[in-house]
Amino acid sequence: MSTVSTKPYLIRAIWEWCVDQGFTPYVATLVDAQTRVPPGYARDGQIVLNLSPDATGQLQIANDFITFQARFGGVAHSLVVPIANVIAVYARENGQGMAFETEISGEEAGVDADERPGEMPDVVEDMADAAAAAKAEAPSGDEPPRRPRPSHLTVVK
């Protein structure tokens, strides 16, 4: 009997922790032939996706794939990400989360063939450093808070 990887369980746990804490869960993933994401949004064979309940529809984190619907440039897309391609899952606000070893070879992921499989590509930044840099670049408290977007729901009597 083969055992299922712990990776999908850890991804679900960190996603749930992020949502419970009010953080925005992000997932960094390699893009290959098995990954279905909108064309033109991946960079260097990778993409970072917002998995918050507000940004996704019909999110399912199964043992083999993460599937959901999201809008890119105002157009709805169905996305499919193999669990094996997930590089990291983390909170956008503070960078806390977990990074994973890749389970696919560099040639399959669209990265340089001389990179050894199972190693993190050089283009992946340390998530905590990226979050700290984003926080430092955030506008100061001098600006008035942004007005919330109006609801798209209609009251029916």
N, C-alpha and C positions, 0 to 999 in steps of 0.2 A: 504494500500500500504506500503510495507516494504522499508526502506531506505537502500541504499548501504553504507557500512562502508567507512569512510574517509581514512582508512589505505592504500588502493592501490593508491589513489590520492596523498597522502603524499610521498609514496615510489617513484612514478613517478616524483614528483616535486624535491625531493632530488637527484634522479638519474640525472635528467636534469641539476640541478645546478652544480653537480660534473663535468659532462661532459663539461658544458659551462666554468667552471673555470680551466679546464685542470687537474682535480683531478681524481683519480681512485675510482669509486663507488664500495663499498663492501656491501654485504648483509650477515648478520648472521641469520641462520635459524635452527629450530629444525628439526630433521630427524625422520619421522615416516613412517607408511605403505603407506601413500599418497604421500610421497616425493620420487622422483626418482633421485638419485645421484649415481655416480660410487661407487661400494662397496669398503670398506677399507679406504675411505677418511674422513668419519665422525668420530668425537671423542666425546665421552660422549654424544651421541645423538644429536650432533650439527655439523654444517659445516659452514665455511665462504667462500663465493664465490665472485670472481671478476666479476663484471657486466659491465666492460668497453667495448666500441665498438670494441676495438682491441682483446679482450679476448673472445668475444661471437659472435655467429652467429644467426641470426633470433631471436633476443631478442624480446619478447612480455611480457609486464607487464600488464596483464588484471586484472579485478576486483576479480577474483577467484584464478588465478595461474600466476606464472612467469615461462615462458618456454623459453629455448634457447639451443643452442649447444655450447659445449666447449671441449677443449682437456685436458685430464688428462694423463700424462705420454706419450704424443704423440698419444694417441688414442682418436678419436672423440666420444663424448657421447651426447645424448639428455637428458636434465635435466628438471624436473618439480618440482616446489616448490609452495605449497599452500600459498596464502597470509596470511592465519591464522597462519602459522608456522613462519613467519618472526619475528625475535627478534629485529633486528636493520638494518638500512641502513645508511652508513656513508662514508666519504672520507678517504681513507687510509692515505693520507699525513698529515692530521691534526686532524682526529678523529671527525670532525664536522658532525653532522647528527641527527638522531632521533632513540631512542629506543622505543619499543612497548611492551605492556603487551601481554603475550601469550594468545591465544584464545582456546588452547587445554589443556587437562589434562596432568599431569605428566606421567601417565601410557601410554598414547597414544604416547608420544614423546620419550619414551625410557629412561626417567630419573626416579629418585627414586620416588616411589609412595607416600612417606611421604611429599614431597614438595607439597605445596598447588597450585592448578591451578590458573593461572592468575598472579603468581609471577615469577620474573626473577630467573632462577636457579643460584646457587652460582658460577658455573663455567664460567659465562659470565663476562668478564673483562670490566671495564670502558673503552670505546673506545678511549677517549682522552688520558688516561694514557698509553694504549697500543701503540698508535701512537707516543707519546712522547718517550717511551722506544725504539721503533724501530728507531726513528730519532737519538737518542743518540748512538745507536749501529751502525749506518751507518758509512761506512768508511769515513775518512777525505778527504779533497780536494787534498791530496798529490798524489793520484793515477790518472793516465791519464783517461779521460772519455772513457767509453766502446764504441766500434765501433758499429754503428747501424747494425742490421741484414739486409742482402740483401733481396730485394723484391722477392716474389715467382711469381710475374707476369712476363709474357713474352711479349715483344713488337711484335706485328703482323703488317706487312706492307701490 
